[in-house]
């Protein structure tokens, strides 16, 4: 049987770990975005031309091409709070 004092201690311990857990989750979620930003070229011209060619030869539909282009644009311009503080 768990006493009230023990329950309170468990709850306080969980409260202290929440910020750490939230930081770990945010890092895990943003990892693919950070990797993609490092791998993709800074100059977006090759990416935009490639997407345009795929749409031109009907390998992808034009709405998909527009969404991919906008996604690339947002990915390159968006700064995570973590990278803003570290200067990356």
C-alpha angles and dihedrals in degrees: 000000000000116000123220092250092051091048090051091050091051092049092048091050090051091049091054092050096049097084090048091049092047090051091050092049092049091050092050093048094047096045095090090049092051092048092049091049091054095045100044117080120261090227105068096200096097091048094047092046091049092050090047093051091049090053092044094056090044097245088128130020119252094248088056090049091051091048091049091049093049091046091053091048093051092044092055095043101041117094121199117223088245094054091044091060095044094045097238 
